[in-house]
Amino acid sequence: MLQTLQQEFGLGAIVEVRWLHVSLQQIALRINEQMTLAALPSQSS
């Protein structure tokens, strides 16, 4: 399948899609981290 995509769109498109995927993963991880921190009980005394 990867070879078919390379023939149709060229390697540049494959790299762009992978870069977008990595960016989306980073955003998802940040959101998950923020939600985890928000769910922790506050340590105010």
C-alpha positions, 0 to 999 in steps of 0.5 A, a space after each residue: 500500500 505504501 508503494 502505491 501511495 508513493 507512486 500516486 502522491 510522491 514521497 513528499 506527501 507521505 512525509 507530510 502525512 507522517 509529520 501531521 500524525 506526529 503533531 496530532 499525537 503531541 497535541 493529544 498527549 499535551 491535552 491528556 497531561 493537562 486533563 490529568 493535572 486538572 483531575 489531581 486534588 489541589 494541594 492548597 493548605 
